[in-house]
């Protein structure tokens, strides 16, 4: 796992956008398409707006969701609301290139199965995503894989439902598809993440984030979050 440290969240977002753009160019050149999974959070929305200004082969890009809260369309709690605002308003991306989790469905288990099928259509069987962006919670969660939730043990599906977490049930990608990804991009900002970033670095499997494969992972962190990261394992970039 490679860790790069930047001055603040804005710098992290900009460098993440540059990394994604390069991964997109390489993937489209090699395979004709770039399938990217995006999580929620304030820094990621900045990252996506920055991405709109990068050299990206947008016609080959497909965007999927890492996770989503079960809430009505347009709800400010929805990751999709901010994803669309960040990308569609700033990048030459067609609405149909963003693939939403159908959390308004009256049959959520069926909606999970349908989303898993969409992933196969986009990224093969089993689906291999080109890049997955993940965040790190102060409790060690990532995606909607949260401490104590049985969703952490799902092995036979790439998409599953959680219990109630922070007042919402969620739909999430599971470890099998996360760990097949060609690249995992962690964005970690804020002093409240310092302890968990140190545990992520150590590969602590007792936290949900620690069970994500480290083989193709890069962490972009700000100085506030990187305080406890072992100095030999990090690169101070800006």
N, C-alpha and C positions, 0 to 999 in steps of 0.2 A: 504494500500500500504506500503510495507516494503522497506526501503532504506538502502543500505549498501555502505559505502564509503571506497575506496581503494587509495593507494598512487598515482598511475598513470594509464594510459590507458593499459599498459601491464598487470598490476595486475588485472584490471577489466576484461580483456579478459581471463586471466587464470581462474579466479573464475567463470566466465560465462561458460567456458568449463566444469568445474567440476560440476556446477549445471545442465547443459544439460545432461551430462553423467549419473548423478543420475536419472534425469527424464526419460531418455531413458531406463535405466535398470528397473525402476519401471513400466513403460508403457508396455514394452515387457513382463515382468513377468505377468502383469495383463491382457493384451489384445492381446499379440502376435505381436504388431506393435507399432511404435513410429513415428508419423507424425509431422514434425517440419517445420515451416515456417521461412525463413531467409530474413532479410533486407540487404541492402548494407552498405558500410562504411569501413574505414580503421581499426577501432578497431574490427569489426565483422570478417574481414578476418583473423586477428591475432587469434581471438577466435576460428575460425574453424580449423586453423592449430594446435592450442593447443588441440582441441577436438580429433584430430587424435591420440594423445598420451594417451588419457583417456581410461578407461575400458567401452567400448560401445558395445552393442550387434548389430553390424553393419548390420547383415543379416535382422534385423527387422526394420531398419530405412528407412523412406521415407522423402525426402527433397523437399519442395516446395518453391516457391518464394512469398515474401510479395508483391513486386512490381518490375516493370522493365520498363526501358526506351524503347521507340520505336526507335530502331536502328538496323543496320545489325548485324548478328551473328559475334562474335569475336571483335566487337567494344569495345574499352576500357571504354566507357560509360556504357556498359551493366553490370548489377549486375551478370548475369550468367557467364560472362567471369572470374570474380574473384572468384565466388563460385566454379566453376570447378577447377580453379587453386589451391584454398585453400584446397579443400576436396579430389578430385580425385587423386591428386599427392601425398597425404600424408596418406589417410585413405583407408582401404579395402572396399571401397564403389564402387558398379558397376555403370556405367554411367546411366543406366535405373532407378536407385534409386533417381536421381535428375530430377525433373519434371519442365521443362522450360515453361515459358509463351511464347506463339507463337506470339511474337510482330513483326516478319517479315511477318506475314500473310497479304494478300491483302484485307482481310475482318476482321478487328479488332473486331467488335461487335460479329461476329461468333466465333472468337478466345477466347473471354471472356467467351462465353457460353460453349465452349469446355473445357476450364480450370475449370470452375465451375463444370462440369460433372466429370472431373478427380478428383476433391476434394471429390465429393460424393463417387466415387469408392474407394478412399483411406481412407476416414474418416467418411463414413455414410451419411445418409440423414435426416436432414441437417448435413453437415460435422462438426465434432467437432475436432479441431486440439489439439494435445497434448501440443504443446508449440509454441508460436509465439514470435520471437525476433523482437523488435522494436527499432528504434533510435528516437532521438528528434532533430529537426532542430532549428536553432536560431530564426526562425519565428514561431515556435510552431507546425510545420507540423510533421506528422509521417506517415510511409508507403509513399504513394503518395497522402495522404489526406492533401491538402494544403489550406491555407487561401483563401477564396473567390471562390473556385472551387465547382461547383454543385455536384461533385462526393461525397462530404460529406453528401449529402442528399439521396443517394441511399440506399433503404431499401429492394428492391425486388430481389437483386442479390448479390452474394458473391464476384464477380469479375466485375470490371468496368473500363472504360477509363476516363482519365482526359483531361483537356485542356492542353495548352502549359505551361510548368513550367520549368524555367531555360533552355529554348531553345528546350525542348523535350516534346512530348506527352508521357503519361505513361499508363501502365496497373497496377491496384492495387487491393489488397483485400480491402473489404469495412468493415464498422463498424459491420454489423451483424455477420460475421464469426470471426472477431477479438474478439468480445465480447462473443462468445460462447467458446472460447479457455479455456482449462484446466489450462494453465499457460501463463502469459504474462511476458516476460523478457525484461526489458528496459536496454540498455547500453547507458550511457550518459557521455561523456568525453569532456573536453575543457572548458575554461573560458567563451567562447561565449555562453554557454548553461545555465549559472547560473540563469539568470532571468526566462527562460522558465522552468527550473527544479523546481523552487519555485512555478510557476503557475501550473505545472503538479501535484506537491504535494498537492496543494490547491484544486485540482479538478476543475480548471478554464475551463469551457466548451466553453469559447469564443475562445480558441485555439484548433485546431484539435486534438492534443494529449490528451487534457483534456476530450474528449468524449469517450476515451477507458476505458472499465471497470477496476475498481481498485480492485475488489474482489479477484483476484488470481494473482495480479501483484507484482513483485519485481523489484526494481531499483538498478542496480550496477553502481555507479558513481565514478569518480576520485575526488580528493580534489579540483581540479580547477573548476569543474562543480558544486560542492556541496556547494559553498560558502554561498548561501542564503537559503539553506534548514534549516528549523527549527530544532535546535539541538535535541529536544526531540523526533523527529521522525526518526532520523538517527542513524545508528550504525557505528562508526569508527572502521574499521576492521584491516586495515594495512596502 
